[in-house]
Amino acid sequence: MNIDVVIVGGSANALGILRSLAPHAKCLVLLDNKKLPAYHSRFGKKILVESTKTENIITVLVKLGKSFLSPPVLFLSEEKTVEQVSLHRDKISPMYLFNMAKHKQVIELQSKIGFQKLAEKFNSPIPKAIAINDNSDIDKAKTLSFPCVFKPLYQDLAYAKEFKKAYKVENIKQIELLYADISPIMPNMLVQEWLHGKDSDIYFCLAYFDENSQLVSSFSGRKLRSWPLNIGGTASCTNAPNQHQALSDITSTFASNIGFRGLIGMEFKFDKHRNGFYMIEPTVARTDYQHEISTLSGHNLLLQIYLHIKKRKVPQFPIAQKSTIWRDEIADANALANGGDTTEPTPARSYFAVKRWADPIPYLNTFLKRVKSRF
């Protein structure tokens, strides 16, 4: 089989990878549900698998790898897939091309407390935090300045079904009440000092480092709105050329200090009280939901990664000064309907995460599902 790129996952995140790379390479998408938007894209070949998040995906990759004429570049879009690929990398590395940090470091950075400790070790800008693993740890949070954010130490499906992504807490009593409900499902939580500012004060730096922790390329952006407001994921975002150098420098320094290699997305918040950027959390060895904003802004970071791994010449894209907006159709509509800040850069080119006239079926399929559910 002649394939240049294998993408694992089928969400809008994976769809962004596919749309960024399909004009430049032959793409194959592995996904576990026909309802996912990437399945309906006109780009790339699709293969349904039992699961993309369990060890089963390694079995699929090994079996599939034997059919390729030459090793394709592997792109991941889900955290659980990263864990499996990292743990079993020796099984698939002869058949796929990828640049990934050591397994111990991947696990450390995926853990909020692991990242916290690494950042503190190298004096990186990060708000203070305490890990809560049982009731006896709650008292330790008295050393923090409130308000704080209360969130799980790692992603968990059972937690996500029952609780919010994060909670803003004003005192120890609120932590105790929340933990009483949450701990039977997710006992491992983090209390972190709140960073003051709006959703639009949240920034991100998408960066890729070679095997010597040298920066190959980076792109910076900022959120316009989150959903749910103040604590949720990206509902809409834009490029941030004026803040790019500062964000790229902080991310590069951190990567150099820990000897990081591969893909990382570092989230920041500009704290107006402290007057500076603070790291919130990284996304490691996979794309972020909003990764496609780099491509839409004329800085195709995913293409640069593909070419670097293939040991080809990597084009250097200028930092786009014109504003580009990427928005999740449903999340952004919810944010605006519930009092989200309406401020946006103008003039700006605007794109939806799924709805794209050059690739219409993913959105039409999503729209029809929503109509059916209402009736």
C-alpha positions as CSV (number, residue, x, y, z in Angstrom):
1,M,0.0,0.0,0.0
2,N,1.4,3.4,-1.0
3,I,0.6,5.7,2.0
4,D,2.5,8.8,3.2
5,V,0.6,9.6,6.4
6,V,-1.4,7.6,8.9
7,I,-3.7,9.6,11.2
8,V,-5.2,7.9,14.2
9,G,-8.6,9.3,15.4
10,G,-11.7,10.6,13.7
11,S,-12.8,13.8,15.6
12,A,-12.6,17.4,14.4
13,N,-9.0,17.3,15.7
14,A,-8.1,14.5,13.3
15,L,-10.1,16.2,10.5
16,G,-7.9,19.2,10.9
17,I,-4.8,17.1,10.4
18,L,-6.3,15.4,7.4
19,R,-7.3,18.7,5.8
20,S,-3.8,20.2,6.5
21,L,-1.9,17.3,4.9
22,A,-4.1,15.8,2.2
23,P,-3.0,18.3,-0.4
24,H,0.6,17.3,0.2
25,A,0.5,13.6,1.0
26,K,-1.5,10.4,0.6
27,C,-3.4,10.0,3.9
28,L,-4.9,7.1,5.7
29,V,-7.2,7.6,8.7
30,L,-7.8,5.0,11.4
31,L,-11.0,5.6,13.4
32,D,-13.5,3.7,15.4
33,N,-16.9,5.2,14.6
34,K,-18.6,6.0,11.3
35,K,-20.3,9.0,13.0
36,L,-17.0,10.9,13.5
37,P,-16.5,13.9,11.1
38,A,-13.2,12.7,9.6
39,Y,-14.9,9.5,8.3
40,H,-17.0,11.6,6.0
41,S,-14.2,13.8,4.6
42,R,-13.6,13.6,0.9
43,F,-9.9,13.5,1.7
44,G,-7.9,10.4,2.5
45,K,-8.7,6.7,2.8
46,K,-10.5,5.5,5.9
47,I,-10.3,2.2,7.9
48,L,-12.6,1.4,10.8
49,V,-11.0,-0.3,13.8
50,E,-12.3,-1.7,17.0
51,S,-10.8,1.1,19.1
52,T,-8.2,3.8,18.7
53,K,-7.7,4.2,22.5
54,T,-6.8,0.7,23.7
55,E,-3.9,-1.7,23.0
56,N,-6.0,-2.9,20.1
57,I,-4.7,0.0,18.0
58,I,-1.2,-1.4,18.3
59,T,-2.3,-4.7,16.9
60,V,-3.9,-2.8,14.0
61,L,-0.9,-0.7,13.4
62,V,1.5,-3.7,13.3
63,K,-0.7,-5.7,11.0
64,L,-1.3,-2.7,8.7
65,G,2.4,-1.7,8.8
66,K,3.4,-4.8,6.9
67,S,1.4,-3.7,3.9
68,F,3.1,-0.3,3.3
69,L,5.7,0.1,0.6
70,S,7.6,2.4,2.8
71,P,7.0,3.6,6.4
72,P,4.4,6.5,6.6
73,V,4.6,9.3,9.1
74,L,2.3,8.7,12.1
75,F,0.1,11.5,13.5
76,L,-2.0,11.1,16.7
77,S,-5.0,13.1,17.9
78,E,-6.1,11.4,21.1
79,E,-4.3,11.2,24.5
80,K,-5.1,7.6,25.1
81,T,-3.6,6.7,21.7
82,V,-0.4,8.5,22.7
83,E,-0.1,6.4,25.8
84,Q,-0.5,3.2,23.8
85,V,1.9,4.2,21.0
86,S,4.5,5.5,23.5
87,L,4.3,2.3,25.6
88,H,4.6,0.0,22.6
89,R,6.8,2.1,20.3
90,D,9.3,-0.6,19.8
91,K,6.7,-2.8,18.1
92,I,5.7,-0.1,15.5
93,S,8.8,2.0,15.1
94,P,10.2,-0.2,12.2
95,M,6.9,0.4,10.3
96,Y,6.1,4.1,11.0
97,L,8.0,7.3,11.2
98,F,7.5,9.5,14.3
99,N,9.4,11.7,16.7
100,M,8.3,11.2,20.3
101,A,9.7,12.0,23.7
102,K,10.8,9.1,26.0
103,H,7.9,7.2,27.5
104,K,8.6,8.3,31.1
105,Q,8.5,11.9,30.0
106,V,5.3,11.5,28.0
107,I,3.6,10.1,31.1
108,E,5.0,12.8,33.3
109,L,3.8,15.6,31.0
110,Q,0.4,14.0,30.6
111,S,0.0,14.1,34.4
112,K,-0.9,17.5,35.7
113,I,1.2,17.0,38.8
114,G,4.1,15.5,36.8
115,F,4.1,18.6,34.6
116,Q,3.8,20.8,37.7
117,K,6.9,19.3,39.3
118,L,9.0,19.6,36.1
119,A,8.0,23.2,35.7
120,E,8.8,24.0,39.3
121,K,12.1,22.2,39.0
122,F,13.3,24.5,36.2
123,N,11.6,27.7,37.6
124,S,9.3,27.9,34.7
125,P,6.3,30.3,35.1
126,I,3.5,28.2,36.5
127,P,0.8,28.9,39.2
128,K,1.3,27.0,42.5
129,A,-0.7,23.8,42.9
130,I,-1.3,20.9,45.3
131,A,-2.3,17.3,44.4
132,I,-5.3,15.8,46.2
133,N,-5.2,12.0,46.4
134,D,-7.3,11.5,49.5
135,N,-9.2,13.6,52.1
136,S,-6.0,14.1,54.2
137,D,-4.4,16.1,51.3
138,I,-7.1,18.8,51.3
139,D,-5.6,20.7,54.2
140,K,-2.5,21.3,52.2
141,A,-4.5,23.6,49.9
142,K,-4.5,26.2,52.7
143,T,-1.0,27.2,51.5
144,L,-2.5,28.4,48.2
145,S,-4.0,31.8,47.4
146,F,-7.7,31.5,46.5
147,P,-9.6,31.4,44.2
148,C,-8.3,28.2,42.7
149,V,-9.2,25.8,39.9
150,F,-10.0,22.2,40.9
151,K,-9.5,19.6,38.2
152,P,-8.6,16.0,37.6
153,L,-4.9,15.0,37.4
154,Y,-5.5,13.1,34.2
155,Q,-8.2,12.5,31.6
156,D,-10.8,9.9,32.6
157,L,-14.0,9.0,30.7
158,A,-15.9,8.1,33.9
159,Y,-15.1,11.5,35.3
160,A,-16.0,13.4,32.1
161,K,-19.4,11.8,32.0
162,E,-20.3,13.0,35.5
163,F,-18.4,16.2,36.1
164,K,-17.2,19.5,34.6
165,K,-13.7,19.7,33.1
166,A,-12.7,22.0,36.0
167,Y,-14.3,23.9,38.9
168,K,-13.5,27.4,40.2
169,V,-13.3,27.2,44.0
170,E,-13.2,30.1,46.5
171,N,-12.3,28.2,49.7
172,I,-11.4,24.9,51.3
173,K,-15.0,24.1,52.1
174,Q,-15.9,24.1,48.4
175,I,-13.1,21.7,47.7
176,E,-14.3,19.4,50.5
177,L,-17.9,19.3,49.1
178,L,-16.8,18.7,45.6
179,Y,-14.3,16.1,46.5
180,A,-16.9,14.1,48.5
181,D,-18.9,13.7,45.2
182,I,-15.9,13.3,42.8
183,S,-13.5,11.1,44.8
184,P,-15.5,7.8,44.4
185,I,-15.0,8.2,40.6
186,M,-11.8,10.2,40.4
187,P,-9.7,10.4,43.7
188,N,-6.7,12.1,42.0
189,M,-7.4,15.8,41.7
190,L,-5.3,19.0,41.5
191,V,-5.9,22.4,43.2
192,Q,-4.1,25.2,41.3
193,E,-4.1,28.9,42.0
194,W,-6.4,30.8,39.7
195,L,-4.9,32.9,37.0
196,H,-6.8,36.2,36.7
197,G,-8.1,37.2,33.2
198,K,-10.7,36.4,30.7
199,D,-11.0,33.5,28.3
200,S,-9.4,35.7,25.7
201,D,-6.3,35.9,27.9
202,I,-5.6,32.2,27.3
203,Y,-2.9,31.7,24.7
204,F,-1.2,28.6,23.2
205,C,2.1,27.8,21.5
206,L,2.1,24.9,19.1
207,A,5.8,23.8,18.7
208,Y,7.8,21.0,17.3
209,F,11.4,20.0,18.4
210,D,14.0,17.8,16.8
211,E,15.8,14.9,18.5
212,N,18.3,17.5,20.1
213,S,15.4,19.6,21.6
214,Q,16.0,22.3,19.0
215,L,13.0,24.2,17.8
216,V,12.0,23.3,14.2
217,S,8.9,25.5,14.1
218,S,6.2,27.1,16.3
219,F,2.9,28.9,16.0
220,S,1.1,30.9,18.6
221,G,-2.6,31.8,19.1
222,R,-5.1,32.8,21.7
223,K,-8.6,31.8,22.6
224,L,-11.5,34.1,21.9
225,R,-14.0,32.1,23.8
226,S,-14.2,28.8,25.8
227,W,-17.1,26.5,26.4
228,P,-18.2,26.1,29.2
229,L,-17.2,29.7,29.8
230,N,-14.0,30.3,31.9
231,I,-13.2,26.6,32.4
232,G,-13.9,24.8,29.1
233,G,-12.1,23.9,26.0
234,T,-11.5,26.1,22.9
235,A,-14.7,27.4,21.4
236,S,-13.0,29.8,19.1
237,C,-9.4,31.1,18.7
238,T,-7.2,33.4,16.6
239,N,-3.5,33.8,15.7
240,A,-1.4,35.9,18.0
241,P,1.6,37.3,16.1
242,N,2.4,40.0,18.7
243,Q,2.8,37.5,21.5
244,H,4.4,34.7,19.5
245,Q,8.1,35.4,20.3
246,A,7.4,35.5,24.1
247,L,5.3,32.3,24.1
248,S,7.8,30.5,21.8
249,D,10.7,31.5,23.9
250,I,9.1,30.2,27.2
251,T,8.1,26.9,25.4
252,S,11.5,26.4,23.9
253,T,13.3,27.1,27.2
254,F,11.1,24.5,28.9
255,A,11.7,22.0,26.2
256,S,15.4,22.5,26.3
257,N,15.5,22.2,30.1
258,I,13.8,18.8,30.1
259,G,15.3,17.5,26.9
260,F,12.0,17.3,25.1
261,R,11.6,16.1,21.5
262,G,8.5,16.0,19.2
263,L,5.2,17.8,19.2
264,I,3.9,19.9,22.1
265,G,1.1,22.3,22.5
266,M,1.6,24.6,25.6
267,E,-1.3,26.5,27.0
268,F,-0.8,29.8,28.8
269,K,-2.8,32.4,30.5
270,F,-1.8,36.1,30.8
271,D,-2.4,37.0,34.4
272,K,-3.3,40.7,34.6
273,H,-2.5,40.8,38.3
274,R,0.9,39.3,38.0
275,N,1.5,41.0,34.6
276,G,2.9,37.9,32.8
277,F,2.3,34.7,30.9
278,Y,1.9,31.5,33.0
279,M,2.0,27.9,31.7
280,I,-1.2,26.0,32.4
281,E,-0.8,22.6,30.8
282,P,0.9,20.9,27.8
283,T,-0.5,18.6,25.1
284,V,2.2,16.1,24.2
285,A,2.9,14.0,21.1
286,R,-0.4,14.7,19.5
287,T,-2.3,17.6,18.0
288,D,-4.5,20.0,19.9
289,Y,-8.1,20.5,19.0
290,Q,-7.3,23.9,17.5
291,H,-4.1,22.9,15.7
292,E,-5.6,23.7,12.3
293,I,-5.5,27.4,13.1
294,S,-1.8,27.3,12.1
295,T,-2.6,25.9,8.6
296,L,-5.5,28.4,8.1
297,S,-3.2,31.2,9.1
298,G,-0.7,30.3,6.4
299,H,1.7,28.6,8.7
300,N,1.2,24.8,8.1
301,L,3.0,23.4,11.1
302,L,1.8,19.9,10.4
303,L,3.3,20.0,6.9
304,Q,6.6,21.2,8.4
305,I,6.5,18.2,10.9
306,Y,5.7,15.8,8.1
307,L,8.6,17.0,6.0
308,H,11.1,17.1,8.9
309,I,10.3,13.5,9.8
310,K,10.7,12.5,6.2
311,K,14.1,14.3,6.2
312,R,13.1,16.7,3.4
313,K,13.5,20.4,3.2
314,V,11.2,22.2,5.6
315,P,9.8,25.5,4.4
316,Q,9.9,28.4,6.8
317,F,6.5,30.2,6.9
318,P,6.3,33.8,8.0
319,I,4.3,34.7,11.1
320,A,1.0,35.9,9.6
321,Q,0.0,39.4,10.7
322,K,-3.6,39.2,9.3
323,S,-6.1,37.8,11.7
324,T,-7.6,34.4,11.2
325,I,-10.4,32.9,13.3
326,W,-11.1,29.2,13.9
327,R,-14.3,28.3,15.6
328,D,-16.1,25.2,16.8
329,E,-19.6,25.6,15.4
330,I,-21.6,24.3,18.4
331,A,-19.3,25.3,21.3
332,D,-18.8,28.9,20.0
333,A,-22.6,29.3,19.5
334,N,-23.2,28.1,23.0
335,A,-20.5,30.5,24.4
336,L,-22.1,33.4,22.6
337,A,-25.6,32.5,23.7
338,N,-24.6,32.3,27.3
339,G,-22.8,35.7,27.6
340,G,-19.4,35.0,26.1
341,D,-17.3,38.0,25.1
342,T,-18.3,39.0,21.6
343,T,-15.0,40.8,20.9
344,E,-13.2,39.5,17.8
345,P,-10.3,40.9,15.7
346,T,-11.5,42.7,12.5
347,P,-11.0,42.3,9.7
348,A,-10.4,38.5,10.0
349,R,-10.8,35.4,7.8
350,S,-13.1,33.0,9.7
351,Y,-13.3,29.2,9.4
352,F,-15.4,26.6,11.1
353,A,-13.8,23.4,12.6
354,V,-16.1,21.1,10.6
355,K,-18.1,23.2,8.2
356,R,-16.1,23.7,5.1
357,W,-17.5,24.2,1.6
358,A,-14.5,22.5,0.0
359,D,-15.2,19.4,2.1
360,P,-18.9,19.7,3.0
361,I,-20.0,16.1,4.0
362,P,-18.6,16.1,7.6
363,Y,-20.7,19.2,8.4
364,L,-23.9,18.0,6.6
365,N,-23.7,14.6,8.4
366,T,-23.3,16.4,11.7
367,F,-26.2,18.8,10.9
368,L,-28.5,15.9,10.0
369,K,-27.7,14.1,13.2
370,R,-28.7,17.2,15.2
371,V,-31.9,17.5,13.3
372,K,-32.8,13.8,13.9
373,S,-32.0,14.1,17.6
374,R,-34.4,17.1,18.0
375,F,-37.2,15.2,16.4
